[in-house]
Amino acid sequence: MGRVYKRDDKYWIDYTDHRGRRIRKVAGTDKSVAQKILSDALVASEKMRSGVLMADPREGKRALEVHLGAYLGDLRRRGRDEMYCYIVRKHIEAAAKEQGWQRLADCSVRDVSAYLRMLADRRLTAKTVNAYRADLAAFFAWCVRQRLLEANPCEQVPKSAVKAEKRRRALSVAECRALLAAAPADRAAAYQFLVYTGLRRAEAAALRWSHVHVEVANPYVELPASITKSGRRETVPLVPDLAEALRQRRGKAKDAHPVFDAIPSMPEFRDDLAAAGIEEEDARGRKVVLHSLRHTLCTMLAISNVPMAIAQRIMRHRDIKLTAEAYMDEGLLPLSAGMAALPSLASAGDSLGSPVISGAKYVPTSGQSVAQRGTASKPGRSAAAS
């Protein structure tokens, strides 16, 4: 039981909580509001007394940073790496700073909705906005499970609608050769490097000669954790053609000097595509962008029969689905030749497991017209220009 009483022009509530403690506190200057506060407090106390899981109201008054630190500690215990925890912290701290959250009790559905709208207004993609929402939702869900919050504010805020994925295509080997031949020397060197290593633009731009090791038996590029997308140290092996090109390119450059003075911009890339006679967009609406050179490496690895697990390591993908689906251009794969390699069921001369390829030719279809497909021939091992 409890009561509402007036003292010094203010209404007070007086009740016993689930621990048997007598609680007296000011509830405002409006009697009806005070009665509602008392009613809610009595209901909460009864639920807690009956064993119903509810949020502890004291936790909502603690600093948000305290709960965030505990949450990140729990993520590490569950095996999440430091880069993942770093991104989660940045996403939640950015929302807290923008919305003025000091305590857990400050977080609300309205604030979450307003913050996500603000991100969208900044022209962040729906995928990025949803990534922020996902990190906030996971944190609040953890708070609910820990009985720190009564409900997850993100549950009432729907995800942003994601537009169709950007459709990119890889370049064929013939197109790579044409691009390298048409581009100015410095840009051609950058294109060759991007095709053969699959590095992202930012990674290539941050590369220094100290990261390039071409004087060893198996040349490779070393990528420090500070420049990789994953936040981990990674390495990429170099094919002999590229290793030799880098050896000649370095000259007397010092270890601290950048490998490339600049990575070609998209306008420059478009100019070079046009000079090479390569259409920027094909009939299926797929575009060629600088990142397409990363797709090109993945596709060339498949054409060269490199095992998928090794290709995944070279591409530095955590999920093999990215290697097998998102980055591989099926239009360039020798699918017809693969089918032609199957044994004949009508001929007694062939047996399953010992296929005979009856003159099948590999004809890449991606980025080519019907006329071009009729005259295409099987590409060589690499896309390097001599």
N, C-alpha and C positions, 0 to 999 in steps of 0.2 A: 504494500500500500504506500501511498505517498500523498502529499498535499501541496497546494499552491497558496502562498500567503504574501501579503504586501508589507513592505517595510521601506521607509524613506523614499516613497514614490516609485519603488521598483518591485516587481514580482519575483519571488523566490520559489524554488522548488525544493522539496524535502522528501527523500525516499531512501530505501535500503537497497543496495546493489546485490549482485549475485554472490558476492563474497561476504555478505552480512555487514558491510560497512555503511554507516549513515552518511548520505551525501546531501549537502546543502549548497546551493549556488544560485546566483542571479540568473534569471531567465528573460529579462527585458522589462519593458514598460507596458506591454500589452498582455492582458490576462489570458486571452485566447491562445496567443503564441506560447505563453508559459505553460498552459495546460497541454498543448500539443507536444512541447518538449518533454514534459513529465511523462506523458503517455508513451512516447517513443522510448524513453529511458526505462520505463517499467517493462515494456515488451521485450526490449533487448536483455534486460536483467533476467527475465523469466526464461528466455531462450537459452541464455548462457547457463542458468541454473539447471535446465533440463538436458543439457549436453548438446544442444544444437550449435554447430560451428558458426561462429560469427566473428567479424573483425573486432579486434580489440581497439576501442576508441583512443587509447593512449598512443598506439603506434602511429596513428594519423598525424599526431603532433610532433613526431620526431622529424629531424631534417631528412629531406629526400636523399641527400648524399649518403646517409647512413644505410638506408635500405638499398640504394643502388650498389654500394660497396658489397653488401651481403649477397645481393643477386649475382654480381660478377664473380664473387668467390664460389658460389654454387655452380656457375657455368664452368669454371675451371675444374672444379671437382668432377664434373660430368664429362670432362675431356675436351672442352672447347679450347682452341689455341688462342694465343695472345692477340693476333690480328682480329679474330672474330670478337673478342671481348673489347678490344679498342674501338671497333666500329660501333658496337652496341652502346658503349659509354658515350661516344660522340653524338650518336643519334638522340639518346635520352637527355643528355646535357643540353643539346641545342634546343630541344623542345622546352625544357625547364627554363632556360634563359629567356626564350622568346615569350613564354606565357607567364613568367614570374613565379614559377613554382618553387617555394622554399620548403614546404612540408608535403608529405604524401597526401594530406587532406586537401591541399590546394588543387590537386588534379581533378578535372571534371570532363564530362562528355563534350561540353561546349568548347572547352579549351583545346581538346584534341582535334575536334572538327575544325576549329579556327586555324590551328597550326598547320594541318594538312592542306587547307585551302590556301594558306599563305605560301606553302611550298609549290603548289600547283600554279599560283599566280607568278611565281618566279621562273616559270617555264621549265620546271623539272619534269621529266617524263613520268607518266603514270606508274611505270615500273619502279622508278626511284621513290616516288611518294609512297607506294605500297611497301617498299622496303623499310622506310621510316615507321610506317604504321605497324608493320610486323614486329619490329623491335620493341616498340612501345607496348603493343598488345601482349607480347611474351613476358615483358617485365611486369605489367599489371596483373597478368594471369598468375604469375609466380606470387605476387603480393596477395592475391585472393587465396591461393592455396596455403600461404603462410598465415592467413587470418590477419593480414595487415590492412586489407581493403575489403569492403563489403561486396563490391562488384567491379568488373573490368570496364573502364570507360570506353575502350575501343570497340566493345561488342555492339555499341549503338552507332558506330561510325563505319559505314560501308567502305569497301575498297574502291579505289579509283578504277574507272573503266580503262582497260589496256587496249590500245590500238593494235592492229595487226603488226606482227614482228617485221622489222626491216629485212627485206629480202636482198641478200648479196650473193654474188656468184664469184667463183674462182676464175682465174685466167688459165687458158690452156698453155701448154709449153710453147706453142707457136706464138701466142699472144705475148707471152713473157719475153721471148726473144725479140719480137717486134718493138715492144716497149723499151727494152734496154738499148736497142739500136737507135731509136728515135729520140730518146731523152738526152739532155746535156750530160756530160761526163759525171759531174758531182751527183746529179739526181739519179742517174743510172746506177751508180755505185750504191746509193741508198736503197734503190728498188731491189737490186740483186741481194743485198744484205737482208732485207725484210722478207724476201721470198724464201731464202735459204735458212733463215733462223726462226721466222714466225714471230719475231719480237713485236710487241705493241709499240705504237708511235712514241709514247712517253718513255718507255724503256730504252728504245734506240737513241732518243735525244739525250738521255742521261748517261749514256755509255762513255767511258773513258778508255784510253789505250791500255791502262793498267788492268782492265777487265778482259782484254783480248789476249789469248794465249795461242800463238801460232808456231812457236818454236819447240813444241813438244811433239811426241809421237802421234798423239791423237788431239789435234787442235780443238779448242773450245772457247766459248764466251762465258765468262763468269758474271752472274747477275746478283749483286748484293741485295740483301733483304730490303734496303731502303728504296729501291727503285722498282721492285716487282709488285704486281697486283696482289699476289698472295701474301706479301710481307715476309717471305722466306727466301733464303739464299737458294739460287737455282743455277744450273748450267745448261748450255746448249752446245752440242757437238757441231763442228764445222766441216763441210765437205771440202775436199782438196782444192777445188776451183776457187771457192770463196776464201779459204785460208791463204792461198797465194795472192789473190787480189788484195786482201787486207795487208799482207806483208809488204806488197809494193806500195800501197796507199799510205802506209804509216810514214815512210821516209825517216826523217829525223824528229818526228813529233815526240814529245815527252809523255810520260805515263799519265800526267794530270790533264793532258789536252783531250778535248772531246774527239770521238771517232768521226763524227759528222758535224760540220759547222751548223747545219740546219737540216731538218727532215722536210722533204717537199710538202708544201701546203696543198690543200685540196684544189684550189685554182690551178696551181702548177701541175698537179697530177692530171687534171682534166685536159690541160694543154698537151701534155705528153701522150695521153690516150688518143687524142684527136690526131696528133702527128703520127702515131703508130697505126691509125686506121681502126682503132678499137672503139666500139660503141659503148657509151657509158651505161646505157640501159638496154636490156634485151627485150625480145617480144613478150616475155613472161613477166616483165616488170621488175626484174632483178637488176640491181645496180652494181657497178664496179666502183668501189671506194678504196682508199688506201688500206683499210683493214682487210680488203679482199686478198691482199698478198699473203696474209696469214691463212686464209681459207685455201689459197693456192698450195701452200706447203702441205697442209693436211691432205689435200686431194692427191698431190704428187706422191706422198708416202703410201697412200692406198694403191695407186696405180703401180707403184714399184713393189707391191706385195710385202710391205713392211708390216709385221704383226701389229694388231691393234693396240696391244698393251705397250709396245715400244713407241708407237706413234703418239699414244697418250702422254708418255713421259716427255717426248720431244716437244709436243705442243704445250706441255705443262698444265694439263687439264686435271682437275680433281675428279671430275665425273667423266667416265669414258663415253657417256652419251653425247657430251659436247663434241668429242672427237669423231664419233661415228655418225652423228646426225646433224648437228648445227654447223659444223665447219667443213664437212665433206660435201663436195659438189657431185651429185649422182650423174649429172649430165656429162661429166668427164670420165666416169668410171667405165671400164671395159665390160659392161654387163652383157652385151650381145656375144662378145667373144667367150665370156664365161659360160653362157648357155650353150654355145656351139661346141664347147669342150666336153659336153656330156656324151656318154656312149650311145650308139644307135641301138634301139630295141628291135629293129628290123634286120640288122646284120649280125651274123653269128661271129664275125671277126672281132668285135669289140666286147669288152667285159667291164662291168662296173669296177671302178678303181684303177682302170688303165685306159683313160679316155683318149680318144684320138681327135685332134683338132683338124677339121677338114677345111683348111684354108681360110678360116674366119679372120677377119680384119677388125682391129679396134678403131672405131670411129667416134671421136669425142663429139658430143652434140651441144654442150653448153656454150652459149655465146656465138653460135654459128648459124648461118642461114642454111636453107635446104640445099642451095647450090654448093655452099662450102662443104657441107657434110658429104656430098658426093665425091669430093676430091681429097678429103682429109686422109692423112696417113698417120700411122702410129708414132707418137712423140718419143723423143729420146729420154735418157735417164734424168736429165736436169734441165733447168731453165737458165743456166748461166750463159752469159755472152762472152765470147772469147775476146 
